[in-house]
Amino acid sequence: MVNDVEKRWNDPSMLRQATRYVLSVLGLAVVSGVVVVVWASARQRCLDGPMLCDGISRAVVGLVPGLILLAGGIGALVLAYLAWRHERAWPIWQGAGWFLFTLMVMYLGIVSTQG
């Protein structure tokens, strides 16, 4: 059994899995962000004015990538719990979850100050 206090765990495969997971979530958030920005700028209302001309476009651009990062963080914490149950290196997944939550808060903070 792994001692939870011991932090010298070595599980390179778990680290690779967590890294792939975080990069996948970030890629999905970026792609969805690009898609919603293109959608918001192509709306009939926004053709003549600024790209995020109304509340709907600002909300969609803010919430879609933010919700993807939130879901990714929750998913990473669920995987941390499952790793803990199987006595594997769970702090790797916990770190991935908190990293995604931090990016979500930063993104939502930046988007909320725009417009």
Residue pairs with C-beta under 8 A, 6 or more apart in sequence:
1 87
2 9
2 87
2 88
2 89
7 91
9 89
9 91
10 89
11 88
11 89
11 92
14 83
14 88
14 89
14 92
14 93
15 89
15 92
18 76
18 79
18 92
18 93
18 95
18 96
21 72
21 75
21 76
21 79
21 96
22 72
22 76
22 96
22 99
22 100
25 68
25 69
25 72
25 75
25 100
26 103
28 68
28 72
29 65
29 68
29 69
29 72
29 107
30 65
32 64
32 65
32 68
33 61
33 64
33 65
36 60
36 61
36 64
36 65
37 51
37 61
39 60
40 46
40 51
40 52
40 57
40 58
40 60
40 61
41 51
43 53
43 57
45 53
45 54
46 52
46 53
46 54
46 57
51 57
52 58
52 61
52 114
52 115
58 111
58 114
58 115
61 111
62 108
62 111
62 112
65 107
66 104
66 107
66 108
66 111
69 100
69 101
69 103
69 104
69 107
70 100
70 101
70 104
72 100
73 97
73 98
73 100
73 101
73 104
74 97
75 97
76 93
76 94
76 96
76 97
76 100
77 93
77 94
77 97
79 93
79 96
80 90
80 91
80 92
80 93
80 94
80 96
80 97
81 90
83 89
83 90
83 92
83 93
84 90
